[in-house]
Amino acid sequence: MIRLILLAVLFFLGYTAVKALLRPLNKKPNPAVRSRQGETMVQDPQCDAYVPVNDALSTTVAGKQHYFCSKKCRNLYRAGHK
């Protein structure tokens, strides 16, 4: 009986570990996220913070529009993508 319980626990731990390792591979881009007030939220590519599109700083990098939560994040992102 104890062997069966240990086997079940080991199976559960193995399943959880494999699922956690595969999670980044299954990451899909979020559709438009909205705040409680109904504003469209955008994700900062530097720090992954969500910011209302009206409050975000926007800039074009390599022909693509990006939104940032602060000047610091924008400048760090630009420096890394020159």
N, C-alpha and C positions, 0 to 999 in steps of 0.2 A: 504494500500500500504506500509506504514511504517512497519507494522508487517511482511509483506513478506520479506522486505529487512533485517530486524533484524533476522528473521528466517534463511535466506540465510547466513548471516554473522556468526551466531552461528553454523550452520551446517559446514561451512568452517573451523572455528576455532576448532571445535570438531574433524573433519576429520584430520586436520593438527596435532593436539595433539596425536591422536591415531596412526597416521602414524609415528610420531617421537618416540613414545614409542615402537613400534614394529620394528623399524629399526635395533636395535642391535640383535634381534632374527634372522633376515634374513641375517646377515653378512656372506658372503661366502669368503673363502680364495681366494686371488688374484692369478691368474696364473702368470707366469713369467712376470715381469714388466721390460721394457727396457728403458734406458736413451735415450736422443737424439742422442748420439753417437752409439747406438746399444748395449751397454753393458747390461748384465743382472743385474737387481737390486734385492737386498734382503732386507727384513724388519727386523730391530732390534727388538727383542721381549721385550726389556726393555723399550725403549722410542718410539717405532713405527716409527723411522726414516728409510727412504730408503737409501741404500748405494750401490754403484757399488760392485759387488761380488769380484772384484779384489782388492778393497780398504778395504774391510771389514775384521775384525778380526774374525776368526772362532774358535769354540771350541765345544766339545762334552759334553752335559749335559744329564745324564740319558739315554745314548745310542743314543741320537738324535743330529744331527749337527745343530748348531745355528750360526748366523752371527751377529756381533755387530759393531756399528759405532765407539766405543771408548773402551779403557780399563776400564774406569769408569763404563760404562753400562754393560760390560762383568762381572766385579767383583760384581756389585750390583745384577745381575741376578743369578750368581753362589751362592751368599750368601743367596738368597731367595729360592733356589731350592736344598738345601743340604738334 
